Amino acid sequence: MASRHIQRKGMEGRISLQLGDATCLPFADNQFQAVFMSFTLELFEPAEIPIVLGECRRVLQQGGRLGIVSLLKSETRAVKIYEWFHVHFPGIVDCRPIFVHQVLETAGFRTSKAQEKRLWGLSVVAVVAKKP
């Protein structure tokens, strides 16, 4: 789908797609100025999240930015209901809210901006973090 969209927009010369494993990115160290993920980290098992963030940190240049949009874990009724659906219907509710700020800090990033919004009663956070 992405390839067709790029072609329809006439962007073949400016955009390239590469399939890879987020736990072992197929890029050199310090290659990018920015990495962006939207509703992606929540799809990984909790033990894999630090590995994915470690790979993001590896491919980012010094001072590079990591942008993340994610469901924010909290002890609210809406999150508990959502997590129940995730356990019982993982094919439909495929991700789980996470402690975004904590996982970023543990992975060695510093949050520079964060904005929280509500989506269907759940907190969603958009974060820009930097590789020091």
LOMI-499105 format. One record per residue: residue in three letters; y, z, x of N, C-alpha, C in turn. Coordinates in steps of 0.02 Angstrom, whole numbers, plus 32768, in hexadecimal, padded with zeros to 4 digits. Layout:
<pts>
ALAYZXYZXYZX ...
</pts>
This chain:
<pts>
MET7FC480008029800080008000803F8000802B ALA803E8029805F8079802D808A80867FEB80AD SER80517FC980C480597F8880E580787F5580B6 ARG80617F558078807E7F26804780C77F368039 HIS80D77F758034811C7F89802781497F748061 ILE81327F7F809F81587F6A80DA81637F1F80DA GLN812F7EFB80C981347EB180C781647E9A8091 ARG81607EB88055818D7EA5801E81D67EB18031 LYS81E27EE5805782277EF6806B823D7ECF80A9 GLY82117EA780C682237E808101822D7EAB813F MET82097EE2814582137F11817C81DB7F0F81B0 GLU81B27EDB81B081797ED881DE818D7EE18227 GLY81C57EC6823B81DB7ECA828081F97F0E8293 ARG82087F37826282297F77827081FC7FB48265 ILE81C67FAA8240819A7FE2822F81527FCF8240 SER812F7FFC826080E87FF2826C80C2802F8252 LEU808880228237805D8058821E80238062824E GLN801080A082577FD780AF82817FB080E78261 LEU7F7080DB82577F44810D823B7F2D813C8272 GLY7F2F817D82647F1A81AD82977F0781EF8278 ASP7EEC821A82A07ED7825D828D7F0F828D829E ALA7F2882B2826D7F6182DF82797F50831782A9 THR7F10832682B27EFD835A82E17EF6833F8328 CYS7EFE82FE83307EF982DE83727F21829D836F LEU7F6382A3836D7F8E826983637F878235839B PRO7F8581F583887F7B81C083BA7FBC81AA83DC PHE7FE481DA83F2802581CC8411802C81F48452 ALA805681DB847E806381FD84BD808D823C84B2 ASP808A826984E280B582A584E080FE829184E1 ASN812882B784BF817182AF84BF8187826984AB GLN8165824A847C81748205846A81A981FD8433 PHE81AF822E840781D9822683CC8213825883CA GLN8249824183AA8282826D839E827A8294835D ALA8251827B832F8248829C82EF8203828D82D2 VAL81E982BE82AE81AA82B8828881B982D28242 PHE819F82B1820F81AB82C681CA816982C981A4 MET815F82FF817E812583078152813C8321810F SER8125830180DA81368317809780F583268071 PHE80EE8365805D80B2837C803980738368805E THR80728374809F803A836180CA8017839E80E7 LEU803B83CD8104801B840781237FEE842D80F3 GLU8000842F80B37FDA845480827F9584368075 LEU7F8B83F8808B7F4A83D780827F1683EE80B5 PHE7F2D840B80EC7F00842181217EE784678114 GLU7EAD8475812E7E9384B9812C7EC284E58156 PRO7ECA852581437EF8855081697EEC855081B4 ALA7EAE854E81CB7E9F854E82127EB5850E8235 GLU7EBD84D782107ED28498822E7F1E84908232 ILE7F4384B5820B7F8C84AE820A7FAB84B9824F PRO7F9884EE82747FB584F682B77FA484BC82E6 ILE7F69849E82DD7F55846583077F82842982F8 VAL7F8E841C82B77FB983E482A3800083EF82BD LEU8019842B82B5805D843A82CD80608437831A GLY802B844A833B802884448384802C83FC839A GLU800C83CF8375800F838883848056836D8377 CYS80768384834280BB8370833480E88386836E ARG80DE83C38384810683DD83BB80FA83B583FB ARG80BC83A3840780AA837D844380CD83388445 VAL80CE8315840B80EA82D1840B813682D08405 LEU8154830983F4819D830D83EF81BD83178433 GLN81F682F7843C821E83018478823F83468474 GLN8257835E84AD827C839D84AF82B78398847F GLY82C083C8845382F683C7842282E6839C83E6 GLY82AA837E83E48296835483AB8291837B836B ARG8298835883348299837882F28257836B82CD LEU8242839E82A98208839A827C822183A88236 GLY821A83788209822D838181C481EE838A8199 ILE81EF83BF817181B683CE814681CE83DE8100 VAL81AC83C180CF81B583D48089817183F08074 SER8172842C80588133844E804A8138847E800F LEU810084897FEF80FB84BF7FBE80FD85017FE3 LEU8126852E7FCB8131856E7FED810685A47FCE LYS80DE85C47FF780B285FB7FE080DC86387FCF SER80CD86567F9680ED86957F8280BD86B97F53 GLU80CD86F77F4580A3871E7F1880BC871A7ED1 THR80C786DF7EB880DF86D67E7480A686C07E46 ARG80B086C87E07807D86B47DD6807086697DD9 ALA80A586417DE1809D85F97DE4807185E47E1F VAL807A86047E59805185F37E94800986097E88 LYS7FFF86437E6B7FBA865A7E5E7F96862B7E2E ILE7FB886137DFB7F9A85E37DCC7F8B85A27DF0 TYR7FBB858A7E177FB2854C7E3C7F7685517E6B GLU7F7185897E8F7F3985927EBD7EF685977E99 TRP7EF585B47E5D7EB885B57E357EA2856E7E25 PHE7ED285447E117EC284FE7E037EAA84DA7E42 HIS7EC884EA7E7B7EB284CB7EBA7E6884DC7EC8 VAL7E55851A7EBD7E10852E7EC97DE0850C7E99 HIS7DF385087E5A7DC684EF7E267DCA84A37E1B PHE7E0184857E2C7E0A843C7E227E2B841D7E60 PRO7E0B84227E9B7E2A840A7ED97E3783BE7EDA GLY7E1483987EB17E2183517EAE7E6283407E8B ILE7E7B836E7E637EB983647E3E7EF3838A7E61 VAL7EE783C97E707F1883F37E927EFF83FA7ED9 ASP7F1483CA7F047EF483C27F457F1483E97F7E CYS7F4C84087F737F6B842E7FAA7F7884757F93 ARG7F88849F7FC57F9584E57FB67FD784F97FD5 PRO7FFE85247FB4803D853B7FD2802F855F8014 ILE805E855980438057857880858096859E8098 PHE808F85CB80C880C885F080E480E885C38119 VAL811385968104812F8563812F8154857F816B HIS818185AD816081A985C98196817E85EB81CB GLN814C861081B48121863381E380F78603820E VAL80DB85CF81EE80B185A1821580DC85798247 LEU811A8569823481468546826381578573829F GLU816885B18291817A85DF82C6813F85EB82F5 THR810485F582D980C885FF830180B985C3832D ALA80C98587831480BC8549833A80F3853B836E GLY8126856783728159856083A6819685388391 PHE81A0852F835081DC850C83378210853F8322 ARG824F8529832482878552830B82A5852F82CF THR82A78551829682C485348259830F852F8262 SER832A84F28255837384E98259839284E38214 LYS836B84C981E3838484C3819E834984CC816F ALA835784EA8135832484F08102834584F280BE GLN832784D0808F834184D0804B830684D6801B GLU830C85057FED82D785127FBE82EA84F97F78 LYS82BA84DA7F5782C484C27F12828884D77EE9 ARG828B84CE7EA8825384DE7E7B8236849D7E60 LEU81F4849A7E5C81D184607E418198847B7E17 TRP819C84727DD5816A848B7DA6815C84D67DAF GLY819184FC7DBC818A85447DC5817685597E0B LEU816985297E37815585397E7B8190852E7EAB SER819285557EDF81C6854C7F1181B185157F42 VAL81DE84E87F4F81D584B37F7F820C84BB7FB2 VAL81FA84B87FF2822C84C08027822F84818051 ALA826B846D80618277843780918293845780D0 VAL8271844D81078283846F8145828D843C817D VAL82C1844781A582C9842381E382C28457821A ALA8292844C824682868478827E828D845082BF LYS829C847382F482A5845183358274846B8368 LYS8261843D83948238845083CE826984678404 PRO826584A78416829484C08448828B849F848C 
</pts>
